Amino acid sequence: MPSPRLIGKYIELVEYHLTTNQQRVLRTTFLPRPIGQLFTRRRAHSNASFSADELSHFNALASTWWDTNGPSRLLHKMNPLRISFIFDTIDQYALPALSRACDLHMLDVGCGGGILTESLARNPRVASITGIDMSEDVLAVAQQHKKRDPALVSGRKLEYSLCSLLDLQIPKAASEGQQEERYDAVTLFEVLEHVPNPSAVLQAATERVRPGGWIFVSTVNRTAAAYLTTIFVGEKILKIVPEGTHTWSKYINERELREWFVEHKTNVPGSGEHWDIVRSEGCIYVPFVGWRFAGPRDLGNYFLAARRLE
């Protein structure tokens, strides 16, 4: 964690360009919050999925989703890091008695135009993947792009669905007497910082993972440094991210996410579930190079992997 003096310098730099009210928000929201506040501060929203403003923002980006030099170019550049994080983690931390290393059935939440979803569908270790999103326009782009690859059109290895995670039915058992066939892995990449109720989304994700399975998350810490890099520089100065993509108050500190699993999925008597955080990595974007795992996991962007034990 950076020193208070360094954080103070970040705040002074950013505050110079903010209004008085924005300065107050900066001084209060980047500080760590009690775990209860993190997932209740947006409780006024009845829908745990994307808000109307978020959907409108991403619908406007639909037509350029697959332009590798367009507004979504940082997602394209992050895709190799996502893939390596998933399979390196499975290879290193899989439980022989519970986890599958191949023939994986996966769910990509907030799949957007299908950048990650298509890559996973082409991976020989993946048996099937479903991508879900709330944006009709963006999902239509995903469906159209899928048709460009005959290998993805034939069979049912890749499916898309216009729905929220909370509305997605848990897969039923193949035959009577069998347990429900849940997913081996659920991905929540750049999702939690865009939803009104991240706790409900996380809860729904855990309910859809089989024992030995995984939840993979990437999001952003709520720190002054993250505001400086992702919003002030990324959106307002360099404009490498469309303005309005991020809302700083929705960022989630790595510690807060880790504590959610401890409180909701580890220390709950009779829950029948136990989850471990097996890996957490900070990552940074290096111009002309791409995304790299580097830096503290509690400062800016980070990836986190949680494994279900039972």
DOKEBA-726023 format. One record per residue (C-alpha): x, y, z. Coordinates in nm, 4 decimals. Example, Ala and Ser with C-alpha at 12.3 -4.5 7.8 and 13.67 -1.06 7.14 Angstrom:
! residues 2
        xx        yy        zz
    1.2300   -0.4500    0.7800
    1.3670   -0.1060    0.7140
//
This chain:
! residues 310
        xx        yy        zz
    0.0000    0.0000    0.0000
    0.1422    0.3452   -0.0877
    0.2389    0.5726    0.1988
   -0.0070    0.8406    0.3228
    0.2350    1.1051    0.1945
    0.2298    0.9580   -0.1580
   -0.1498    0.9296   -0.1528
   -0.1671    1.2909   -0.0387
    0.0381    1.3986   -0.3398
   -0.1977    1.2123   -0.5719
   -0.4965    1.3847   -0.4119
   -0.3378    1.7301   -0.4371
   -0.2657    1.6738   -0.8068
   -0.6162    1.5578   -0.8867
   -0.7935    1.8125   -0.6647
   -0.6350    2.0963   -0.8599
   -0.8687    2.0090   -1.1482
   -1.1864    1.9408   -0.9471
   -1.4769    2.1424   -0.8130
   -1.5262    2.1801   -0.4375
   -1.7883    1.9062   -0.4298
   -1.5690    1.6725   -0.6334
   -1.2844    1.7411   -0.3908
   -1.5064    1.6345   -0.1009
   -1.5984    1.3116   -0.2813
   -1.2318    1.2437   -0.3519
   -1.1369    1.2916    0.0123
   -1.4041    1.0511    0.1371
   -1.4643    0.7770   -0.1181
   -1.1114    0.6543   -0.1848
   -1.0654    0.5513    0.1793
   -1.1316    0.1862    0.2724
   -1.4916    0.1248    0.3824
   -1.6305   -0.1319    0.6253
   -1.7313   -0.4400    0.4298
   -2.0987   -0.3861    0.5074
   -2.0985   -0.0439    0.3446
   -1.9447   -0.1672    0.0203
   -2.2393   -0.3809   -0.0773
   -2.5195   -0.1780    0.0822
   -2.4378    0.1703   -0.0383
   -2.6372    0.1078   -0.3590
   -2.9254   -0.0770   -0.1973
   -3.1733    0.1867   -0.3138
   -3.1524    0.0272   -0.6579
   -3.3968   -0.2608   -0.6854
   -3.2170   -0.4058   -0.9884
   -2.8763   -0.5548   -0.9181
   -2.7851   -0.5513   -1.2861
   -2.6744   -0.2601   -1.5007
   -2.8515    0.0725   -1.4603
   -3.0207    0.2494   -1.7508
   -2.7313    0.4964   -1.7755
   -2.4753    0.2166   -1.7929
   -2.6740    0.0330   -2.0615
   -2.7106    0.3500   -2.2658
   -2.3367    0.4127   -2.2456
   -2.2420    0.0634   -2.3647
   -2.5131    0.0535   -2.6327
   -2.3505    0.3620   -2.7845
   -2.0215    0.1688   -2.8143
   -2.1749   -0.1362   -2.9834
   -2.0825   -0.0547   -3.3422
   -1.7126   -0.0128   -3.2586
   -1.6768   -0.3057   -3.0174
   -1.4572   -0.5146   -3.2466
   -1.2460   -0.2226   -3.3706
   -0.9081   -0.3012   -3.2158
   -0.8092    0.0646   -3.2497
   -1.1456    0.2011   -3.1322
   -1.2988    0.2842   -2.7936
   -1.2730   -0.0796   -2.6759
   -0.9065   -0.1207   -2.7680
   -0.7965   -0.1557   -2.4043
   -1.0310   -0.4543   -2.3689
   -0.8733   -0.6139   -2.6760
   -0.5287   -0.5539   -2.5287
   -0.6373   -0.6979   -2.1929
   -0.7791   -1.0158   -2.3453
   -0.4518   -1.2174   -2.3492
   -0.3994   -1.1321   -1.9814
   -0.7487   -1.2545   -1.8986
   -0.6944   -1.5846   -2.0792
   -0.3596   -1.6491   -1.9151
   -0.4975   -1.5617   -1.5708
   -0.7797   -1.8137   -1.6059
   -0.5792   -2.1125   -1.7272
   -0.2606   -2.0452   -1.5305
   -0.4717   -2.0277   -1.2144
   -0.6564   -2.3498   -1.2945
   -0.3301   -2.5297   -1.3716
   -0.1678   -2.4111   -1.0501
   -0.4545   -2.4355   -0.8006
   -0.6981   -2.6991   -0.9309
   -0.8065   -2.9662   -0.6824
   -0.7612   -3.3142   -0.8364
   -1.0632   -3.4566   -0.6567
   -1.3000   -3.1731   -0.7523
   -1.1701   -2.9499   -1.0288
   -1.1744   -3.0048   -1.4015
   -0.8776   -2.8954   -1.6084
   -1.0428   -2.9741   -1.9430
   -1.3955   -3.0005   -2.0847
   -1.4820   -2.6838   -1.8968
   -1.8331   -2.5412   -1.8973
   -1.8040   -2.1662   -1.8517
   -2.0197   -1.8567   -1.8087
   -1.9015   -1.5103   -1.9140
   -2.1036   -1.2428   -1.7316
   -2.1207   -0.9016   -1.8959
   -1.9738   -1.0489   -2.2135
   -2.0301   -0.7360   -2.4209
   -1.9467   -0.7935   -2.7855
   -1.7826   -1.1280   -2.7106
   -1.4101   -1.0470   -2.7102
   -1.3305   -1.2858   -2.4246
   -1.6205   -1.5205   -2.4945
   -1.5051   -1.6022   -2.8466
   -1.1468   -1.6562   -2.7328
   -1.2602   -1.9025   -2.4680
   -1.4890   -2.0809   -2.7147
   -1.1891   -2.1434   -2.9411
   -0.9815   -2.2838   -2.6573
   -0.9620   -2.6657   -2.6768
   -0.9952   -2.6935   -2.2975
   -1.3424   -2.5372   -2.3041
   -1.6382   -2.7642   -2.3783
   -1.8992   -2.4885   -2.3808
   -1.9392   -2.1242   -2.2886
   -2.2403   -1.8991   -2.2458
   -2.2054   -1.5230   -2.2692
   -2.4740   -1.3066   -2.1097
   -2.5261   -0.9328   -2.1249
   -2.8013   -0.6788   -2.0600
   -2.7236   -0.4639   -2.3654
   -2.9313   -0.5706   -2.6638
   -2.7252   -0.3668   -2.9117
   -2.3913   -0.4973   -2.7891
   -2.5114   -0.8571   -2.7764
   -2.6341   -0.8257   -3.1352
   -2.2775   -0.7328   -3.2309
   -2.1530   -1.0451   -3.0520
   -2.4007   -1.2624   -3.2407
   -2.3008   -1.1130   -3.5757
   -1.9278   -1.1471   -3.5095
   -1.9734   -1.5106   -3.4093
   -2.1083   -1.5820   -3.7579
   -1.7733   -1.4893   -3.9101
   -1.6201   -1.8085   -3.7720
   -1.7796   -2.1281   -3.9092
   -1.6303   -2.3256   -3.6231
   -1.8317   -2.1190   -3.3754
   -2.1533   -2.1335   -3.5768
   -2.1619   -2.5112   -3.5997
   -2.2542   -2.6896   -3.2806
   -2.3497   -2.5231   -2.9541
   -2.0128   -2.4579   -2.7966
   -2.0800   -2.0816   -2.7844
   -2.4190   -1.9421   -2.6875
   -2.5322   -1.5898   -2.6064
   -2.8267   -1.4820   -2.3942
   -2.9833   -1.1404   -2.3343
   -3.0392   -1.1517   -1.9593
   -2.8946   -1.0594   -1.6234
   -2.7056   -1.3064   -1.4090
   -2.9864   -1.3019   -1.1532
   -3.2375   -1.4065   -1.4199
   -3.0205   -1.6818   -1.5666
   -3.1527   -2.0248   -1.4811
   -2.9143   -2.2620   -1.3073
   -2.8533   -2.5555   -1.5483
   -3.0690   -2.8556   -1.4644
   -2.9483   -3.2109   -1.4161
   -2.9152   -3.4205   -1.7299
   -3.1251   -3.6969   -1.5755
   -3.3281   -3.7616   -1.2641
   -3.1206   -3.8289   -0.9558
   -2.8214   -3.6287   -1.0743
   -2.7148   -3.2979   -0.9250
   -2.7643   -2.9767   -1.1179
   -2.4829   -2.9295   -1.3673
   -2.3442   -2.5933   -1.2687
   -2.0547   -2.4125   -1.4328
   -1.6875   -2.4932   -1.3866
   -1.6011   -2.1244   -1.4058
   -1.7822   -1.7910   -1.4037
   -1.6006   -1.4792   -1.5227
   -1.6826   -1.1295   -1.3945
   -1.4301   -0.9186   -1.5801
   -1.4901   -0.5423   -1.5593
   -1.8441   -0.6033   -1.4321
   -1.8712   -0.5338   -1.0595
   -1.7794   -0.1653   -1.0916
   -2.0764   -0.1146   -1.3263
   -2.3620   -0.2739   -1.1289
   -2.5787   -0.1128   -0.8577
   -2.5525   -0.4111   -0.6211
   -2.2254   -0.6063   -0.6564
   -2.3085   -0.8263   -0.3584
   -2.6191   -0.9660   -0.5294
   -2.4201   -1.0297   -0.8473
   -2.1459   -1.2112   -0.6554
   -2.4044   -1.4165   -0.4680
   -2.5721   -1.5165   -0.7941
   -2.2343   -1.6091   -0.9416
   -2.1439   -1.8379   -0.6509
   -2.4788   -2.0156   -0.6807
   -2.3929   -2.1132   -1.0363
   -2.0497   -2.2656   -0.9703
   -2.0010   -2.6347   -0.9034
   -1.7741   -2.7626   -0.6225
   -1.4155   -2.7338   -0.7401
   -1.5144   -2.4509   -0.9745
   -1.4025   -2.0919   -1.0020
   -1.5023   -1.7293   -1.0048
   -1.2641   -1.4973   -1.1885
   -1.2962   -1.1237   -1.1250
   -1.1201   -0.8144   -1.2499
   -1.2098   -0.4662   -1.1290
   -1.0513   -0.1484   -0.9898
   -0.9527   -0.0330   -0.6420
   -1.1217    0.2800   -0.5110
   -0.8040    0.4805   -0.4592
   -0.6786    0.8227   -0.5571
   -0.4210    0.6618   -0.7839
   -0.6946    0.4667   -0.9635
   -0.8964    0.7830   -1.0171
   -0.5906    0.9567   -1.1544
   -0.5051    0.6810   -1.4034
   -0.8434    0.5418   -1.5107
   -1.0631    0.8511   -1.5145
   -0.8591    1.1694   -1.5041
   -0.5837    1.0525   -1.7386
   -0.7531    0.7649   -1.9241
   -1.0879    0.9336   -1.9928
   -1.0277    1.3089   -1.9667
   -0.6678    1.3637   -2.0808
   -0.5566    1.0818   -2.3115
   -0.9138    0.9783   -2.3982
   -0.8104    0.6171   -2.4520
   -1.1286    0.5174   -2.2680
   -1.4679    0.6713   -2.3568
   -1.5606    0.9407   -2.1052
   -1.8255    0.8221   -1.8621
   -1.7168    0.4578   -1.8720
   -1.6159    0.4565   -1.5051
   -1.7760    0.5881   -1.1877
   -1.5112    0.6177   -0.9216
   -1.7449    0.5669   -0.6267
   -1.8372    0.2229   -0.7685
   -1.4790    0.0966   -0.7593
   -1.4188   -0.1907   -0.5160
   -1.1044   -0.2291   -0.3106
   -0.9320   -0.5656   -0.3272
   -0.9558   -0.5988    0.0490
   -1.3310   -0.5391    0.0403
   -1.3849   -0.8069   -0.2234
   -1.1673   -1.0505   -0.0315
   -1.3627   -0.9812    0.2883
   -1.6929   -1.0416    0.1105
   -1.5906   -1.4009    0.0410
   -1.4773   -1.4453    0.4011
   -1.8018   -1.3110    0.5485
   -2.0490   -1.4555    0.2993
   -1.8874   -1.7764    0.1796
   -1.6520   -1.9000    0.4502
   -1.7850   -1.8061    0.7936
   -2.1494   -1.8965    0.7347
   -2.2514   -2.2045    0.9395
   -2.4681   -2.4469    0.7450
   -2.4169   -2.2731    0.4123
   -2.2722   -2.5871    0.2531
   -2.0118   -2.3780    0.0749
   -1.6507   -2.2870    0.1346
   -1.4492   -2.0572   -0.0891
   -1.0802   -1.9735   -0.0977
   -0.9141   -1.6728   -0.2560
   -0.6239   -1.8475   -0.4242
   -0.4782   -1.5660   -0.6310
   -0.4877   -1.1875   -0.6580
   -0.2705   -0.9788   -0.8903
   -0.2342   -0.6081   -0.9561
   -0.2061   -0.5075   -1.3197
   -0.1106   -0.1968   -1.5149
   -0.1373   -0.0785   -1.8730
    0.1997   -0.0029   -2.0302
    0.1704    0.2172   -2.3422
    0.2967    0.0491   -2.6609
    0.3344   -0.2784   -2.4661
   -0.0061   -0.3717   -2.3232
   -0.1421   -0.4974   -1.9934
    0.0984   -0.6624   -1.7495
    0.0671   -0.8136   -1.4036
    0.2669   -0.5654   -1.1985
    0.2326   -0.3301   -0.9063
    0.0372   -0.3619   -0.5799
   -0.2942   -0.5439   -0.5944
   -0.4551   -0.2777   -0.3717
   -0.3669    0.0305   -0.5787
   -0.5322    0.0228   -0.9245
   -0.6643   -0.2531   -1.1517
   -0.6495   -0.6083   -1.0196
   -0.7517   -0.9668   -1.0950
   -0.8815   -1.2087   -0.8311
   -0.9583   -1.5829   -0.8418
   -1.1854   -1.7592   -0.5932
   -1.2164   -2.1396   -0.5762
   -1.5149   -2.3299   -0.4394
   -1.4085   -2.6182   -0.2182
   -1.7478   -2.7779   -0.1456
//
